[in-house]
Structure formats: structure tokens, C-alpha cells
């Protein structure tokens, strides 16, 4: 590709285009505006110029796209079908392509027929299976897997919010890592210009429960309970993954044949997130199956899903189809008193009076399905770094993760450094490691510990890695984290050997590609670079800085929204302003410069305290709650006080004289004998050792 930025008339640009194409075959662009041209090329390569026939960006599709977008530019028209880029699926819910999708002016044509198109990921769209208010479902075929799948395409209106789309994709991608027979299997999700998203799921051939109720009415009790139990098992698995469905209803449960029996599969996760523009209203639901707190306050949790599932069970047992939320469930039509009593409790108005988990409700209904325990991770965790299990909870660091991923994929070695508390380990474990594994990269992660991490540990870790034998040898990334611990404990030979052993792997000939990421606290950076210089001079250094104000807002809003909590705008503005003021006091000390910034531990601590103080049953954090806590200064002061108290107790315990081990000769002496030892004075202690 050749791009020439030139002034002059349009005829001048045409003349220059002719001269360049005669000398340089390929895609040639002569344009008067650098910024517009580079933005158009970037967007086209990112997927806007996708070729419908191949699912890739080809020379021809890019030239057509640029001709349509760059008015006044002279562009060579090409018919070459060579693929330039194979677009990857969105990397996460806050992939930059999502935000670009929502600011585009075009709107998807509802009559646009995608049959025959190849979507990113090599999914060739086949026949249309159905359409509704939320989009169109197609049968598709995956070329590489030779498997039929279902593709749901959702058109985003101009009222769609960025946060709603991000949250929808967040939940879909969380489920894509879940493999449960009663939850639809998700292969992936992506964007499709203009203003559409799609996700690929297993193809289910069967009927939804709504169709079954319309066709058959009430089901036999044994069958109704079996389907209800499977529905609850699927919900329990989703809850264990941290996902609330928020729209459980007969139309979202598909029953398919499964050997001699049948399998109930829960579908349409995340759709409730797209229904309303305001985050506080992103509660979804269908009124005839919504719990009172969902209708009244927009409050969602595990018990809300179980309430809806109980109403579905009543419908299956009785044939009842509610017309609105005020219509009580006809429990008196259920003959079995145990089932009737169980569902009555599941449908209690107060969430506290209901079953707390899907497994509890299954057991009460007489089922024996094992449901994994729901993981109740708090939105904020100031005390410990995130791990790989928290990949869906790491927010506000998308650009840093992308930069680090590029370095790990395309460089031999890189150093990651930051002051204490900024979040290096969280970025590595919850950000980089899962993405590398998504790219089929072998990851060896070692956290250095005082006096214990050596080159032998590295060799053992490398020897313990396994790879898929069906795949060709790929890239391995060695991550040595918390090197400041090793440098502080043993700054000499042992640490140098460990680092040298890791870096030497990048120079071995004939082996698979190896890259090394070294993570160290900033005050130990110079010492580390001294040790790497003989092996790998001029190592690139990535410095992890504080959170920008926009990133801090994203962390707060997204962390709460994924837990179905809402923060009022007045509190959000006040909290971010207070966090900025607190961070400004650290700017000079930590070398941040003058840009407004937020120190991550401050944010995590404030968020944790707010959520801890939230009254039971409430889902909205407001300014009054923040003021009752005394504001950020009081929260940080209380935390400092607790830390100092803890250190004082630890020091007192450390300085306390240790008792000598008691032997058979140290048994307590009789009281009289003790009197004799101290010269006749009374003694109250039975042991002096």
C-alpha cells in the first residue's frame, strides 16, 4: 500500500495516481488530508472494509471502502481478492471497535439479507431461522470446524448506549468460558458495521417452552419438574460464573432431543442490557415473570432469576400464561403439597424469604442435580491483586493490556514497571495471561518469593508446561513477576541467574519462539537493568501509570454495573473529584506529572467501603451514603489507622518473649514447691519458662 498526501486539484491527484500506479502496482491512495486518510485506512483494516464473500479485508474490499469514504481522494480501484487482514473477534467488552460502532452515522437496514456472507471468524451465513424485536437468527457453517452453528445479529438503534453494549458483550464472553449442558454454548461475539453486533452459539434444534405451552398446555408433572430442574441447573452454572440472566421466561428456554430424553437449554443472556439507554434501567425482564423488586426498583440478583424460574415452573405444571406482573401464580392448581409449598416460598415477595441458590431450590423440588456454588466476588478488592479468575473484573486498563500484549507477542523481552500499588500483578494475571492463552500462547508465570525463586524453579515450570500436540510449536511467554522481592532479598548471583536463564531462552536456535516479561517495582528498575544489560542490552521498558479520570469512571461504573449496582451521577462526580485531589498529593512523589490522575488503591478502597456500607436490599449508591462514611478523607484515614494498628499488633507479637518448649522436666511444680523456690512468697504462675 502506498499513501501520498498532497495538495493541489483533483486532476493533479489523478495524474499523480497514474504515475504511481505505473511504477508501483498495488493499492495506491493520493489524498489531500492525512488525518482523514489514516483514520479511514485504520477503520477499514479493523473490519469496516470486510469482504462479504471471504470474511476478511481484501485489497478489493479496502479500495471500495476507501473510494466511498474519502471524498476528493484519488484511489486505485482494485479487483484483487488477496486478504490483507483477517479481523479478530472483539478482544473484550471495551474493544475500541465497539465505541466506533456506536458513533457511526449509518443504521443497519432491517431488510439487509446476510445469507451467503462470511462473517469474521469464518462463519458462512446460511438460511434465516427467525427474527424478532431483538434481531435475526441465522444458521451458519464454520469452515474450519465443519460445524453448523447459529448466529444472532442484533441491530443497534441510535438509542443504544455504549455501556449497555459493553455489558451485553461482557456477559456473553463470560458465558463463552462456561461449558454446561443447560446453558447455550457461545463460540464468540463480534461487531458488524453498520451498528450491529453478532454472537455465534450452538445450533439448537427444538422448541422453546412458550411454543410447547401454546401447543400442549400443562405438561405431565414429572416432565415439568425435570425441565424446571434443568433450567435451574443452567441458572446455577451461570450464577457461578457471575452472570445474572434477568429475563428468564418460557421463550428463552429451548428443549432439544438428547438421546432417549430431552435437554432444556437457557438462551439469550445479556439481551436485557440492550433494552434501555439509562444504566439504572438496564434490568430487562418480561413483566409476567419479573420479581417485585425488579419491577419496582430495577434490583437484580440471583434470587430474582430464581423467582422467574419458579413462575416458569408453575406455567409448566398448570398451563398458566400470565398476562401481566400483577397476576398471581395459580399455586392452588398444583396437586403435590410439597411442590406447592416449595414454589410458594420461591415466589415470596421479599427476596430474603426465597431460596438463596439454585441448588437449594432444586433440592427442595426433589431434584439431585449438582450445581457449582455461585462465586460472589465483591466489586472492589483493595487488599489483594486480581488473578486469572478475575479477568472479567479488570476494568480501565484496556490500552495498557493491548500495549503489553503486543510487546509479549512481537518482542523478545520487555520490562513492566510501576510504583507500588498501581496494579502490575493484576494487569499481568487478569489481563495479559488470559489473553495470551486465548491466542494459544504457552504461559509460564512465576511470582518471585523471598529466598525461594531460582533458575531451577524456572526450569521446573518450563518442564511442566504442556501444549496441544495437534498444534505446531508456538510461542511461549515467560513472566517473572515481583522481581523486587528477589532483588531486595538476593540482589546478587541468584537473581541474576534467574533473569539470565529466562532471557537466554529468547536466543536459543531451533526452539519455539520465547518472549520474556519482567515485572519490577520502580525503585528496583535500575538494579534490574544492570543485571539484564549483559544478556539483553537496551530492554524496552513499559511504565504503568495511574488511572486517568475517564478510566477511573469506567472502573467504578463497570464494576458496579456488572454486579447490578447503580451509582448516582452526583456521587460519581464527587467521588472522582475527591480521588483526583487525593492522587494529586502523590503526583510529585511518584513522577506522574501534572495530568489529573487517580491512585488505584484509593479507588478500590473507597469502592469497597461504599459497597460494604450499602444497606441490605438496596442497589443504588448515593451521595448521602458517601457522606455518612465521612467522604474519601475519612475512608482513607480509617484505613491508615487500621493498618497502623495491625502493624503495632504484629510488632508486639514479634517482640513478645517466646516460651521455651516444655519438656517432661518442665511440668508445673506443686504450689508448695514454687513457694520454696521464691523464698516463701506466694506464686500465682505455674511455669516460669
RACOR-V721663 format. One record per backbone hydrogen bond with DSSP energy under -0.5 kcal/mol. CO is the residue of the C=O (numbers start at 1). NH is the residue of the N-H. Records with the same first field share a line. If there is no record, write none. Layout:
CO: NH, NH
//
This chain:
2: 29
3: 5
4: 6, 31
9: 13
10: 14
11: 15
12: 16
13: 17
14: 18
15: 19
16: 20
17: 21
18: 22
19: 23
20: 24
26: 28
27: 2
28: 76
29: 4, 31
30: 74
31: 6
32: 34
33: 37
34: 38
35: 39
36: 40
37: 41
38: 42
39: 43
40: 44
41: 45
42: 46
43: 48
44: 47, 49
47: 50
50: 52
51: 54, 55
52: 118
56: 51, 58
57: 84, 85
58: 62
59: 63
60: 64
61: 65
62: 66
63: 67
64: 68
65: 69
66: 70
69: 71
70: 73
73: 75
74: 30
80: 60
82: 59
85: 57, 87
92: 95
95: 98, 99
96: 100
97: 101
98: 102
99: 103
100: 103, 104
101: 104
108: 110
109: 112
112: 114
114: 117
117: 119, 125
119: 122, 123
122: 124, 143
123: 119, 125
124: 141
125: 116
127: 139
130: 137
132: 135
135: 132
136: 153
137: 129, 130
138: 151
139: 126
140: 149
141: 124, 143
142: 146, 147
147: 142
148: 203
149: 140
150: 201
151: 138, 153
152: 154, 199
153: 136, 155
154: 197
155: 157
157: 160
161: 165
162: 166
163: 167
164: 168
165: 169
166: 170
167: 171
168: 172
169: 173
170: 174
171: 175
172: 176
173: 177
174: 177
175: 178
178: 180
180: 183
182: 266
185: 187, 202
188: 200
189: 90
190: 198
192: 196
195: 156
196: 192
197: 154
198: 190
199: 152
200: 187, 188
201: 150
202: 204
203: 205
204: 206
205: 257
207: 255
208: 212
209: 213
210: 214
211: 215
212: 216, 217
213: 217
220: 224
221: 225
222: 226
223: 227
224: 228
225: 229
226: 230
227: 231
228: 232
229: 233
230: 234
231: 235
232: 236
233: 237
234: 238
235: 239
236: 240
237: 241
238: 243
239: 242
249: 252
250: 209, 210, 253
252: 267
253: 209
254: 256, 265
255: 207
256: 263
258: 261
261: 258
263: 256
265: 254
266: 184
268: 271
270: 273
271: 274
272: 275
278: 281
279: 282
281: 283, 284
286: 289, 290
287: 290
291: 295
292: 296
293: 297, 298, 299
294: 298
301: 304, 305
302: 306
303: 307
304: 308
305: 309
306: 310
307: 311
308: 312
309: 313
310: 314
311: 315
312: 316
313: 317
314: 318
315: 319
316: 219
324: 327
326: 328
329: 331
330: 333
331: 334
333: 335
336: 340
337: 341
338: 342
339: 343
340: 344
341: 345
342: 346
343: 347
345: 348
350: 353
351: 354
357: 361
358: 362
359: 363
360: 364
361: 365
362: 367
363: 366
369: 371
374: 376
375: 377
387: 390
388: 391
390: 393, 394
391: 394
393: 395
397: 401
398: 402
399: 403
400: 404
401: 405
402: 406
403: 407
404: 408
405: 409
406: 410
407: 411
412: 516
413: 540
414: 518
415: 417, 542
416: 520
417: 544
418: 522
419: 422
423: 427
424: 428
425: 429
426: 430, 431
427: 431, 432
428: 433
431: 435
432: 436
433: 437
434: 438
435: 439
436: 441
437: 440
442: 477
443: 445
444: 446, 479
446: 448, 481
449: 452, 453
452: 454
454: 458
455: 459
456: 460
457: 461
458: 462
459: 463
460: 464
462: 465
467: 469
468: 471
475: 442
476: 478, 515
477: 444, 479
478: 480, 517
479: 446, 481
480: 519
481: 448
482: 485, 486
483: 487
484: 488
485: 489
486: 490
490: 495
492: 496
493: 497
494: 498
495: 499
496: 500
497: 501
498: 502
499: 503
500: 504
501: 505
502: 505
503: 506
504: 507
505: 508
508: 511
513: 476
515: 478
516: 414, 518
517: 480, 519
518: 416
519: 483
520: 418
521: 524
522: 525
524: 528
525: 529
526: 530
527: 531
528: 531, 532
529: 533
530: 534
532: 535, 536
536: 539
540: 415
541: 543
542: 417, 544
543: 545
547: 598
548: 552
549: 553
550: 554
551: 555
552: 556
553: 557
554: 558
555: 559
556: 560
557: 561
558: 562
560: 563, 565
561: 564
566: 621
568: 572
569: 573
570: 574
571: 575
572: 576
573: 577
574: 578
575: 579
576: 580
577: 581
578: 582
579: 583
580: 584
581: 585
582: 585
583: 586, 587
584: 587, 588
586: 590
587: 591, 592, 593
598: 547, 600
599: 602, 603
600: 604
601: 605
602: 606
603: 607
604: 608
605: 609
606: 610
607: 611
608: 612
609: 613
610: 614
611: 614
615: 618
619: 566
620: 622
621: 568
622: 626
623: 627
624: 628
625: 629
626: 631
627: 630
630: 634
631: 635
632: 636
633: 637
634: 638
635: 639
636: 640
637: 641
638: 642
639: 643
640: 644
641: 645
642: 646
643: 647
644: 648
645: 649
646: 650
647: 651
648: 652
649: 653
650: 654
651: 655
652: 656
663: 666
664: 667
670: 674
671: 675
672: 676
673: 677
674: 678
675: 680
676: 679
678: 681
686: 669
689: 660
//
